[in-house]
């Protein structure tokens, strides 16, 4: 009699729990039943399926899975997965700020999983804190911040790779030989990532533009723009569209506007300005009050929504002001011609007109489209000479004939009266809690090849303040006009939040090293203390540094439809109305203001908030590019002064060295800790100092030292200094 076959017993499946949970985690938006999971694991016997069913039930009871329908399970991602923007650091790791937690989550380099700086990512947050901080890993890239990078290409026989310039780009980009666009070995290029296969160590890309040889002027300037995704020329179709615009001044259009052509009108701008987007008109009324018009180029008359020109202006968001050039938001036919309020030309404008008394008290206001004729153009220096001498007898040159002439008495009197009113307005603003950031700007004298021949600081004068106060007034009153209406209306505001307490405490600690005392206990004491600090450092060796530290302690101003006021200006309502040639938010403000003047309904809030976010982002990128161009030019200038000793102020102290800012020109470089040979130095974070282990000699924030240039790297825009010694010891 044959024996009965014993039923084969199935052993427990190794790592079944982790295999099941990984299947559901990898596709969290989909639900699975036990048959689908068994199929993915290549299991088809009853015992295995039974183990899978039990595993699913166990995870469901723990809360790791949700049974979305009978027998179908989905991974429960609540509370363990979050989203945010990853910011990488120089050490290879990064942080993601998680809004829901109001906390940063650290991501180690081995948990980046192909995410790049600025990407919108999904992350898994580990349940246990490590070293007191939350840690996590990137699980999905939701949206790439960028796919184009600037770097140096290196060619081999069958392929190439690009080493990105950015110290936040931790990986080289592989380029097939046929996609190198005939770049030569060592060229600076723009490379675009096309794919990053799952098993590939590096992303794969193609060269889309060869910029030139590293260190060459145009190569580095174009690289700065490209690094932030900023264009340096207009598409041909946009140029063609702009060139076809009718920019003539027509009678039928004038008839629709308030006519200011016979009212005394002039501009005050930097002497090298090419576009003049604001003008002032002035006349004395019969009642003895003053009518002051702030006339702004009517860009929206030419820039129509839905056109290629408007789309390009929106994408750019702002003009970019580099050391040697301006990359305009609008083509030259508009920015330098049709919309530029040039002297002795009729122009269409959008105006804010105010009646004020002798004490700068506002009596009435009017907003609307106008036409003007500018009688004169002043440089700030010329207007300042009138203010200081109280005379019209200043030397000016006619831009058309080249002949010298004297300013007319009415023009001089207008400037003097406006200066008087502006000073009253500024005093009131300061008393209300505004903060006076008159930061000295670093400027360069350039030769015909754009090589720097000298460095100087641009100082703010009364003439600058005159223009500033009336522009601020126009911006404020336009914002109030819309913001204070009984029926709420969507509008674009320029907002500035209160400073962060931690940043203020850090500022307090830093300026104490220079001997300054500040009081940040209350809202009023913050602005009072900051103004006193900024006034006290004027003309001192540490002025540029303290100005910079104070600005860094402030929140960043931005655009939004949600008005929270402007802290730095002490305005409850504020917008940007006065520069539509160079800022797209001003274009939006002009359109919305005219729409509401025409009785239009409130615009869609979500549409304008999205546009505001884009404008804020583009402004930030333009500012970064502008700073990089200054750093580049500073390095270029210092290349020719390698044998010269400079007195500087220690502007930063880190565990890898000290930063030194040269007093005479504002150039900043680093003295690396390994290059200070007289002792072994360690970083004392509490006292912002490097301390010698043996000698106890210290190099502290704010201390004066003598340095020489060791290395000037144009490509990295970085200066290395050799430390000669302390200034006091060498006198």
Residue pairs with C-beta under 8 A, 6 or more apart in sequence:
9 47
10 45
10 47
10 48
10 51
12 51
13 19
13 41
13 43
13 48
13 51
16 51
16 52
16 55
17 55
17 58
17 59
19 41
20 37
20 52
20 55
20 56
20 59
21 59
21 64
21 75
23 32
23 37
23 40
23 41
24 32
24 65
24 73
24 74
24 75
25 75
28 74
28 75
28 77
28 81
29 74
30 74
31 68
31 69
31 72
31 73
31 74
32 72
32 73
32 74
33 71
33 72
33 73
34 49
34 52
34 53
34 56
34 71
35 49
37 52
37 56
38 44
38 48
38 49
38 52
41 48
41 52
43 49
43 52
56 65
56 73
59 65
59 73
60 66
60 67
60 73
63 76
64 75
64 76
65 73
65 74
65 75
65 76
66 73
66 74
66 75
66 76
67 73
68 74
80 124
80 125
80 127
81 122
81 123
81 124
81 125
81 139
82 96
82 98
82 100
82 101
82 105
82 122
82 123
82 125
82 136
83 98
83 120
83 121
83 122
83 123
83 142
84 96
84 97
84 98
84 99
84 105
84 120
84 121
84 123
85 96
85 97
85 118
85 119
85 120
85 121
85 145
86 94
86 95
86 96
86 107
86 112
86 115
86 116
86 117
86 118
86 119
86 121
86 138
87 94
87 95
87 96
87 97
87 117
87 118
88 94
88 112
88 116
88 117
88 168
88 170
89 95
89 168
90 167
90 168
91 109
92 109
92 170
93 106
93 107
93 108
93 109
93 112
94 106
94 107
94 112
94 115
94 117
95 104
95 105
95 106
95 107
96 104
96 105
96 107
96 121
96 123
96 136
97 103
97 104
97 105
98 104
98 105
98 123
98 125
101 134
103 134
104 133
104 134
105 123
105 125
105 133
105 134
105 135
105 136
106 130
106 133
106 134
106 135
106 136
107 115
107 123
107 135
107 136
107 137
107 138
108 135
108 137
109 170
111 135
111 136
111 137
111 138
112 138
112 170
113 137
113 138
113 139
114 138
114 141
114 196
114 203
115 121
115 138
115 141
116 144
116 145
116 146
116 169
117 145
117 166
117 168
117 169
118 145
118 146
119 141
119 142
119 143
119 144
119 145
120 141
120 142
120 143
120 145
121 138
121 139
121 140
121 141
121 142
122 138
122 139
122 140
122 141
122 142
123 136
123 137
123 138
123 139
124 136
124 137
124 139
125 134
125 135
125 136
126 134
126 135
126 136
126 137
129 135
144 193
146 229
147 192
147 193
147 205
148 190
148 191
148 192
148 193
148 208
148 226
148 229
149 162
149 164
149 165
149 166
149 169
149 173
149 190
149 191
149 193
149 227
150 164
150 165
150 166
150 188
150 189
150 190
150 191
150 211
150 223
150 226
150 227
151 162
151 163
151 164
151 165
151 169
151 173
151 188
151 189
151 191
152 162
152 163
152 165
152 186
152 187
152 188
152 189
152 214
152 715
153 160
153 161
153 162
153 175
153 180
153 183
153 185
153 186
153 187
153 188
153 189
153 191
153 207
154 160
154 161
154 162
154 163
154 185
154 186
155 177
155 180
155 183
155 184
155 185
158 177
159 174
159 175
159 176
159 177
160 174
160 175
160 176
160 177
160 180
160 183
160 207
161 172
161 173
161 174
161 175
161 202
162 172
162 173
162 175
162 189
162 191
162 205
162 207
163 172
164 172
164 173
164 191
165 188
165 223
165 227
165 715
165 716
166 227
171 201
171 202
171 203
172 202
173 191
173 193
173 202
173 203
173 204
173 205
174 200
174 202
174 203
174 204
174 205
175 191
175 204
175 205
175 206
175 207
176 204
176 206
179 205
179 206
179 207
180 206
180 207
181 189
181 206
181 207
181 208
181 209
181 210
182 210
183 189
183 207
183 210
186 213
186 214
187 210
187 211
187 212
187 213
187 214
188 210
188 211
188 212
188 213
188 214
188 219
188 220
188 223
188 715
189 207
189 209
189 210
189 211
190 207
190 208
190 209
190 211
190 226
191 205
191 206
191 207
191 208
192 205
192 206
192 207
192 208
193 203
193 204
193 205
194 203
194 204
194 205
194 206
195 203
195 204
196 202
196 203
196 204
197 204
209 226
211 219
211 222
211 223
211 226
212 218
212 219
212 222
213 219
214 220
214 714
214 715
215 714
215 715
217 324
217 449
217 450
217 451
217 636
220 632
220 714
220 715
220 717
221 232
221 322
221 324
221 325
221 629
221 632
222 232
224 322
224 625
224 628
224 629
224 632
225 231
225 232
225 320
225 322
225 327
225 625
226 232
227 625
227 628
228 621
228 622
228 624
228 625
229 621
230 316
230 320
230 327
230 621
230 622
230 625
231 316
231 327
232 327
234 242
234 312
234 331
235 308
235 312
237 308
238 308
238 309
238 312
238 331
239 331
241 307
241 308
241 309
242 309
242 330
242 331
242 333
242 334
243 331
243 333
245 302
245 333
245 334
245 338
247 302
247 333
247 334
247 337
247 338
249 346
249 347
249 348
249 371
253 301
253 348
253 371
254 371
256 369
257 348
257 368
257 369
257 370
257 371
258 351
258 353
258 366
258 368
258 369
258 370
258 371
259 370
259 371
260 281
260 293
260 295
260 349
260 351
260 370
260 371
260 372
260 373
261 346
261 371
261 372
261 373
262 373
263 281
263 282
263 283
263 291
263 293
263 372
264 281
264 282
264 283
264 375
264 410
264 411
264 414
265 279
265 280
265 281
265 282
265 293
265 295
265 372
265 373
265 374
265 375
266 279
266 280
266 343
266 374
266 375
266 376
266 377
266 378
266 411
266 414
266 415
267 276
267 278
267 279
267 280
267 341
267 343
267 374
267 376
267 377
267 378
268 280
268 378
268 379
268 380
268 383
268 415
268 463
268 466
268 467
269 276
269 377
269 378
269 379
269 380
270 379
270 380
271 379
271 380
271 381
274 326
274 335
274 336
274 340
275 328
275 335
275 336
275 339
275 340
275 581
275 582
276 297
276 340
276 341
276 342
276 374
276 377
277 296
277 297
277 339
277 340
277 341
277 578
277 579
277 580
277 581
277 582
278 294
278 295
278 296
278 297
278 341
278 467
278 471
278 578
278 579
279 293
279 295
279 341
279 349
279 372
279 374
280 292
280 293
280 294
280 295
280 414
280 418
280 467
280 470
281 291
281 292
281 293
281 295
281 353
281 372
282 290
282 291
282 292
282 293
282 414
282 417
282 418
283 290
283 291
284 290
284 291
285 291
285 355
288 357
288 358
289 355
289 356
289 357
289 358
289 363
290 355
290 356
290 357
290 417
290 421
291 353
291 354
291 355
292 353
292 354
292 355
292 356
292 418
292 421
292 470
293 351
293 352
293 353
293 354
293 370
293 372
294 351
294 352
294 353
294 354
294 470
294 471
294 473
294 474
294 578
295 341
295 349
295 350
295 351
295 370
295 372
296 349
296 350
296 351
296 352
296 474
296 577
296 578
296 579
296 580
296 586
296 590
297 339
297 340
297 341
297 347
297 348
297 349
297 350
297 580
297 581
298 339
298 347
298 348
298 349
298 350
298 369
298 590
299 330
299 334
299 339
299 580
299 581
299 586
299 587
299 590
300 350
300 580
300 587
300 590
300 591
300 594
301 348
301 369
302 334
302 338
302 339
303 309
303 310
303 313
303 330
303 334
303 587
304 310
305 591
309 330
309 331
313 329
313 330
313 584
313 587
314 584
314 611
314 614
315 618
316 329
316 584
316 618
317 329
317 583
317 584
317 614
317 615
317 617
317 618
317 619
317 622
318 329
318 582
318 583
318 584
318 615
318 618
318 619
318 622
319 326
319 327
319 328
319 329
319 335
319 581
319 582
319 583
319 622
320 326
320 327
320 622
320 625
320 626
321 622
321 626
322 625
322 626
322 629
323 444
323 446
323 629
323 630
323 632
323 633
324 446
324 450
324 629
324 633
328 335
328 336
328 581
328 582
329 335
329 581
329 582
329 583
329 584
330 339
330 581
334 581
335 581
335 582
339 347
339 580
339 581
340 347
340 581
341 347
341 349
341 372
341 374
342 374
342 377
343 374
343 375
343 376
343 377
343 399
344 373
344 374
344 375
344 400
345 373
345 374
346 371
346 372
346 373
347 371
347 372
347 373
347 374
348 369
348 370
348 371
349 369
349 370
349 371
349 372
350 367
350 368
350 369
350 370
350 577
350 580
350 590
350 593
350 594
351 366
351 367
351 368
351 369
351 370
351 372
352 365
352 366
352 367
352 473
352 474
352 477
352 478
352 577
353 365
353 366
353 367
354 362
354 363
354 364
354 365
354 366
354 473
354 477
355 362
355 363
355 364
355 365
356 362
356 363
356 421
357 363
359 424
360 421
360 424
360 425
360 428
362 477
365 477
365 481
367 478
367 481
367 593
367 597
368 597
369 594
375 411
376 396
376 407
376 408
376 411
377 399
378 396
378 415
378 463
380 461
380 463
380 464
380 467
381 463
382 394
382 396
382 407
383 415
383 463
383 466
384 461
384 462
384 463
385 394
386 392
386 394
386 407
386 412
386 415
386 416
387 415
387 416
387 419
387 461
387 462
387 463
387 466
388 462
390 416
391 412
392 406
392 407
392 408
392 409
392 411
392 412
392 413
393 406
393 407
394 406
394 407
395 404
395 406
396 404
396 405
396 406
396 407
397 403
397 404
397 405
398 404
398 405
415 466
418 466
418 470
419 462
419 463
419 466
421 469
422 462
422 465
422 466
422 468
422 469
422 470
423 462
423 465
425 469
425 473
426 465
426 469
429 469
429 472
429 569
429 570
430 436
430 531
432 570
433 523
433 524
433 527
433 528
433 570
434 527
434 568
434 569
434 570
434 571
435 527
435 530
435 531
435 534
435 554
435 568
435 569
435 570
436 531
436 534
436 535
437 534
437 547
437 550
437 551
437 568
438 460
438 534
439 544
439 547
439 548
439 551
440 457
440 458
440 459
440 543
440 544
440 547
440 666
441 457
441 458
442 455
442 456
442 457
442 458
442 544
442 630
442 634
442 665
442 666
443 455
443 456
443 457
443 458
444 452
444 453
444 454
444 455
444 456
444 633
444 637
445 452
445 453
445 454
445 455
445 456
446 452
446 453
447 453
451 636
452 633
452 636
452 637
455 634
455 637
455 664
455 665
455 666
455 667
457 544
457 666
471 578
472 569
472 571
474 577
474 578
475 494
475 574
475 575
475 576
475 577
475 578
476 569
476 571
476 573
476 574
476 575
478 575
478 577
478 589
478 593
479 491
479 493
479 494
479 563
479 571
479 573
479 574
479 575
479 577
480 572
480 573
481 593
482 489
482 491
482 592
482 593
482 596
483 491
483 493
483 563
483 573
484 573
485 596
487 602
488 602
489 592
489 596
489 602
489 603
490 561
490 592
490 602
490 603
490 604
490 605
490 608
491 561
491 563
491 575
491 589
491 592
491 608
492 559
492 560
492 561
492 575
492 576
492 585
492 588
492 589
492 592
492 608
492 611
492 612
493 559
493 560
493 561
493 562
493 563
493 573
493 574
493 575
494 557
494 558
494 559
494 566
494 574
494 575
494 576
494 585
495 557
495 558
495 559
495 560
495 562
495 563
495 564
495 565
495 566
495 574
496 554
496 555
496 556
496 557
496 558
496 565
496 566
496 567
496 568
496 569
496 574
497 555
497 564
497 567
498 523
498 555
498 567
499 526
499 553
499 554
499 555
499 567
500 553
500 555
501 520
503 552
503 553
503 554
504 520
504 526
504 553
505 520
506 553
507 518
507 549
507 550
507 552
507 553
508 518
508 520
509 688
510 549
510 688
510 701
511 518
511 533
511 546
511 549
513 688
513 700
513 701
513 702
514 537
514 542
514 546
514 702
516 533
516 536
516 537
516 546
518 529
518 530
518 532
518 533
519 525
519 528
519 529
520 526
520 529
527 570
530 550
533 546
533 550
534 546
534 547
534 550
537 543
537 546
537 547
540 546
541 647
541 649
541 663
541 704
542 649
542 702
544 661
544 666
545 649
545 651
545 661
545 702
554 567
554 568
555 567
556 620
557 566
557 568
558 612
558 616
558 619
559 576
559 585
559 612
559 613
559 615
559 616
559 619
560 609
560 612
560 616
561 605
561 608
561 609
561 612
562 609
563 573
565 571
565 572
565 573
565 574
566 574
575 585
575 589
576 583
576 585
576 586
576 589
577 586
577 589
577 590
577 593
578 586
579 586
580 586
580 587
580 589
580 590
583 615
583 619
584 615
584 618
585 612
585 615
588 608
588 611
588 615
592 603
592 608
595 603
628 717
631 717
631 718
632 714
632 717
634 665
634 666
634 667
634 668
634 719
635 667
635 712
635 713
635 714
635 717
635 718
635 719
636 712
636 714
637 665
637 667
638 667
638 669
638 709
638 712
638 719
639 709
639 712
639 714
641 709
642 708
642 709
642 712
643 708
644 708
644 709
645 706
645 707
645 708
645 724
646 662
646 663
646 664
646 665
646 706
646 707
646 708
647 662
647 663
647 664
647 704
647 705
647 706
647 727
648 660
648 661
648 662
648 663
648 704
648 705
648 706
648 707
648 721
649 660
649 661
649 663
649 702
649 703
649 704
649 705
650 658
650 659
650 660
650 699
650 700
650 701
650 702
650 703
650 704
650 705
651 659
651 660
651 661
651 668
651 701
652 658
652 659
652 701
653 659
653 683
653 688
653 689
653 690
653 699
653 700
653 701
654 683
655 673
655 682
655 683
656 672
656 673
657 670
657 671
657 672
657 673
657 674
657 675
657 690
658 670
658 671
658 673
658 690
658 699
658 723
659 668
659 669
659 670
659 671
660 668
660 669
660 670
660 671
660 705
660 707
660 721
661 667
661 668
662 668
662 669
662 707
663 704
667 719
668 719
669 707
669 709
669 718
669 719
669 720
669 721
670 718
670 719
670 720
670 721
671 705
671 707
671 720
671 721
671 722
671 723
672 720
673 681
673 683
673 690
675 710
675 720
675 722
675 723
676 690
676 699
676 723
678 692
678 695
678 697
679 692
679 693
679 694
679 695
679 697
680 692
680 693
680 694
681 690
681 691
681 692
681 693
681 699
682 690
682 691
682 693
683 689
683 690
684 690
684 691
684 698
687 698
687 700
688 700
688 701
689 698
689 699
689 700
689 701
690 698
690 699
691 697
691 698
692 698
699 705
699 726
703 726
704 726
704 727
704 728
705 723
705 724
705 725
705 726
705 727
706 723
706 724
706 725
706 726
706 727
706 730
707 721
707 722
707 723
707 724
708 721
708 722
708 724
709 719
709 720
709 721
709 722
710 720
710 721
710 722
711 718
711 719
711 720
712 719
712 720
713 719
713 720
724 730
